[in-house]
Amino acid sequence: MPNSQIPPRFDAKCVVITGAGAGIGRATALRFARAGARVIATDMKQDRLNTVQAELPGTGHAIVAGDITLSDTIERIMQVAGAVDILINNAGIMDAFLPAAELDDAMWDKVMTVNLTAPMRLTRAVLPGMLARGNGAIVNVTSEAGLRGSIAGAAYTTSKHGLIGLTRSTAFMYGPSGVRCNAVAPGAVETSIEAPFNSALAAARIGPIMQATMPSAAKPDQLAASICWLASDETSNINGVILPCDGGWSVV
Ligand SMILES: NC(=O)c1ccc[n+]([C@@H]2O[C@H](COP(=O)([O-])OP(=O)(O)OC[C@H]3O[C@@H](n4cnc5c(N)ncnc54)[C@H](O)[C@@H]3O)[C@@H](O)[C@H]2O)c1
């Protein structure tokens, strides 16, 4: 096999993946496990985790069921994982495409807590160990909506822009200490994420742009490949990058 076709290896590395029960997170968990990693798969849906656990090749993997916005869940993840080499902040939810004037506090708070606060808390939890070992990689799953304002509602758009800020700050602060932090920005991906258009304004403003410009949806494993690559030693000189994985949508 030519070198360019040999996927990165993660033998004996411990990787924590949030939202690993479905979609991009599930595909990422499977890809890491195939590449030799010890996977800690976490999700709020126990039944999904049970299925993923049965699918994971290799041994030593674990699942942690719980809402990632609760500190108890993060504590249990850290206990089960031990030393975390790689963190994939993937879990996320949509916002029904609600513009600012149509948002209520509950939607705003929920989206911000799942998509932005939880990744910050998990990042904060894994950093001391990574810094003590002088090595670590964090990959955040942001979105095309983190790059511009025409893809989702106000809460989701803000949360994904915020996750890019967290990525850049973490990369800048800890890169010299051996911890890299990068992000992927998916376009449309074939997953179970719920994205109802609950706003007539959003349908009128965003709908035509999507119809005219959006490439066909990616498969979750295409995202998993980019995530694993950014977490691997092959990208040891890449830090603070936001990588669009969108079939070129971001250049339209
Ligand atoms: N699917 C797309 O088109 C798309 C596009 C851009 C970005 N993204 C991002 O990709 C990431 C993964 O999304 P997906 O499309 O695979 O979604 P998905 O709904 O298929 O999977 C997400 C998983 O996260 C879990 N989850 C949600 N909230 C949680 C919480 N509070 N605690 C623990 N687990 C929770 C869900 O149970 C689910 O299993 C998200 O951050 C999403 O914003 C997706």
The ligand as a Gaussian input file, in Angstrom:
#p B3LYP/6-31G(d) Opt

LIG

0 1
 N      -25.294000      16.719000      10.115000
 C      -24.944000      17.885000       9.579000
 O      -25.369000      18.243000       8.468000
 C      -23.966000      18.781000      10.339000
 C      -23.488000      19.916000       9.686000
 C      -22.616000      20.754000      10.341000
 C      -22.212000      20.462000      11.631000
 N      -22.689000      19.364000      12.254000
 C      -22.258000      19.108000      13.630000
 O      -21.771000      17.784000      13.741000
 C      -21.907000      17.350000      15.087000
 C      -22.519000      15.954000      15.090000
 O      -23.813000      16.046000      14.544000
 P      -24.542000      14.866000      13.755000
 O      -25.055000      15.461000      12.513000
 O      -23.690000      13.670000      13.694000
 O      -25.796000      14.679000      14.727000
 P      -26.591000      13.402000      15.262000
 O      -27.832000      13.958000      15.864000
 O      -26.713000      12.348000      14.222000
 O      -25.631000      12.857000      16.423000
 C      -25.343000      13.657000      17.546000
 C      -25.301000      12.802000      18.796000
 O      -25.058000      13.704000      19.896000
 C      -25.874000      13.298000      20.970000
 N      -26.147000      14.436000      21.846000
 C      -26.876000      15.536000      21.554000
 N      -26.953000      16.332000      22.626000
 C      -26.253000      15.727000      23.617000
 C      -25.993000      16.042000      24.971000
 N      -26.481000      17.152000      25.557000
 N      -25.233000      15.193000      25.701000
 C      -24.757000      14.053000      25.146000
 N      -25.001000      13.699000      23.869000
 C      -25.740000      14.520000      23.118000
 C      -27.150000      12.757000      20.339000
 O      -27.818000      11.859000      21.221000
 C      -26.622000      12.086000      19.080000
 O      -26.419000      10.689000      19.262000
 C      -22.749000      18.411000      15.791000
 O      -21.919000      19.244000      16.575000
 C      -23.362000      19.200000      14.661000
 O      -23.654000      20.526000      15.019000
 C      -23.570000      18.503000      11.638000

